[in-house]
Amino acid sequence: MATEWHTVDREEVFVLQDGRMLMEMADQMHELTPGDAAIAAPGVPFRLRNPAAVAARLTVCTSKGIRGTVNGETIDPPWAQ
């Protein structure tokens, strides 16, 4: 399972609690294992992907008012308002 490629207008920090995740950012891939953190920089295309059959659990931190762009459409996540 993977998210759509998207960008954000503010930093987004991901900390993996359980499982395994791959974070693809532009042309780089980073593997996350429990305890690892990754930062999505504003304006840099990225997606998250779980390559395993078991669920992963992560914590995401960002700023109030963050906006994302997915498939050319800007979204205002209700949880960030």
N, C-alpha and C positions, 0 to 999 in steps of 0.2 A: 504494500500500500504506500502511496506517495501523495504529497500535496501537489497542487498545481505550481508551476513556476510563478513567482510573484516578487514584488518589491514592497518595501515599507518606507515611510518617510522619516522614521526615527529608529534608533537602535532597538533591536529585539534580542534578548539574551535567553538562551536555552540551556537548561541544566538537566542532564539525563539521570533519572533516578533508578530505573530498571530497564533491562533489555539492551537493545542495540539499535542505533540510528545512523543513517548516512545523511550528511548535510552537503548538498551540492550548491556551490556558490560560484556563479559565472562559470569558469572552466576548471574549478578545483573541487575535489571531493574530500570530505573529512569524516572519518569514522568516529562515532561517539560511543563510549562504554560508560557504565555507571560511574558517576562522579565528574564526568567531563562536562565542560561548558563550551558553548559556541556563541558567537555574536554575529547577527545579521546586520550589516551596515546599511544605512539609508541609501536607497537607489541601486543597490547591487542585487541582481536577480538571484533567487535561491529557491530551493525546495528541500523538504525533508522526506526521507524514505526509510521505511522499516523493512530490511531485507530478510528478517526472520519470521518464522511461523508463530512465534509468541508475541504477545503485546508488549509494547514499550511504554514507559511512563516518564514524562518529563515535565519540568516546571518552566513556564515562560514568563519573563518579566519585561515590561516595556513602559513607556510613558503614556499618561492619559492623553487621549486625542490622536493616537497613532492612526494613520491612514495607510491602506494597502492598495496596490494595483495588481489586478489579476486579469489576464487576457484583455488588457487595454481598458478595463473598467475599474474606476476608483471606488473603494468601499470604506465605510466608516464602521468598524466592528462595534456593535452595541456594548460589548463588555469593556471597551476602551473609552467610553464617553464619560 
